[in-house]
Amino acid sequence: MALTPRHPPLGARRRRFVLERPLEEPDGFGGVLRRYVAGPVLWGALAPAGMVDRPAGGRTDTLPAYRITLRGRTDLDPTMRLAAGPRRFAIRAVTEPDGRGRDCICHVEELPRESLS
């Protein structure tokens, strides 16, 4: 008997997220300035997924990692991020757990607040 992956019921997706899309503009010196603009509101479930080490400025920062389960979407990619109130989550990967397109799981890292300003 094959086990099918369980997806969280719709009632478990009670956390409100705002999808933020990057907008890049030239900075006048040959580079770009990136800012994020708010997109659609999504409802999802947030679950811890451990910690991840990221090198930053000569040191290694340890950031919390999470899995955010959303209704199936095809327009998510790692340039975007999700916002939940003052918290920001950088999308690192997007997977589809069962191949049916009903759900998508965003593997994210919580961004430190000082890096957002």
C-alpha positions in Angstrom: 0.0 0.0 0.0 1.6 3.3 -1.1 1.5 6.2 1.2 0.5 9.5 -0.3 2.1 12.7 1.1 -0.3 14.6 3.4 -0.8 18.2 2.7 -2.0 20.5 5.4 -5.8 21.2 5.4 -6.9 24.6 4.3 -7.7 25.5 7.9 -4.1 25.1 8.9 -3.1 27.8 6.4 -4.1 30.7 8.6 -0.9 32.7 8.4 -1.1 35.7 6.1 1.9 36.3 3.8 2.5 39.0 1.2 4.5 38.0 -1.8 7.2 40.6 -2.5 8.6 40.9 -6.0 12.0 42.5 -6.7 12.1 45.7 -8.8 15.6 46.7 -10.0 16.5 50.2 -11.1 19.9 51.5 -12.4 21.9 53.2 -9.7 23.7 55.5 -12.0 27.1 53.9 -11.4 26.7 50.8 -13.6 24.9 48.7 -10.9 21.4 48.3 -9.8 19.3 49.1 -6.8 16.9 46.4 -5.7 13.7 47.1 -3.8 10.7 44.9 -3.2 7.1 45.7 -4.1 4.2 44.1 -2.4 2.2 41.7 -4.5 -0.7 39.4 -3.7 -1.8 38.2 -0.3 -1.3 34.5 0.2 -2.4 32.2 3.0 0.0 29.5 4.2 1.3 27.3 7.0 4.8 28.0 8.5 6.9 25.1 9.9 10.4 25.1 11.2 13.1 23.4 9.1 16.3 23.9 11.1 19.1 26.4 10.8 21.3 27.4 7.9 24.8 29.0 8.0 25.4 31.9 5.6 28.8 33.7 5.2 28.4 37.4 5.6 31.1 40.1 5.9 33.9 37.8 7.0 31.7 36.0 9.5 29.1 33.2 9.4 25.6 34.0 10.3 23.2 31.3 11.4 19.7 31.9 10.2 16.5 30.0 11.0 15.1 28.1 8.0 11.4 27.3 7.5 9.0 25.6 5.1 6.0 27.6 4.0 3.2 25.6 2.5 1.0 27.5 0.1 -1.7 26.7 -2.4 -0.2 25.5 -5.7 1.4 28.4 -7.7 3.7 28.4 -10.7 5.0 31.9 -10.5 7.2 31.7 -7.4 11.0 31.8 -7.8 14.1 32.5 -5.6 14.3 36.2 -6.4 11.1 36.8 -4.4 10.4 36.9 -0.7 7.5 36.5 1.6 6.5 38.9 4.3 4.5 38.2 7.4 4.1 41.4 9.4 7.6 42.7 10.2 9.2 39.3 9.3 10.8 38.7 5.9 11.5 35.3 4.4 13.9 34.9 1.4 12.7 32.1 -0.9 15.6 29.7 -1.6 13.7 26.9 -3.4 10.2 26.0 -4.4 9.0 22.3 -4.5 5.8 20.5 -5.3 5.3 17.7 -2.8 3.0 15.4 -4.8 3.2 16.4 -8.4 -0.5 17.3 -8.6 0.0 21.1 -8.3 -2.3 21.4 -5.3 0.4 22.6 -3.0 3.8 24.2 -3.2 6.4 24.3 -0.5 8.7 27.3 -0.3 12.0 26.6 1.5 12.9 29.9 3.1 15.3 31.6 5.4 14.2 34.3 7.8 16.1 37.5 7.0 17.6 39.5 9.9 15.8 42.8 10.4 19.0 44.9 10.2 19.6 43.6 6.6 16.2 45.0 5.5 16.9 48.6 5.9 
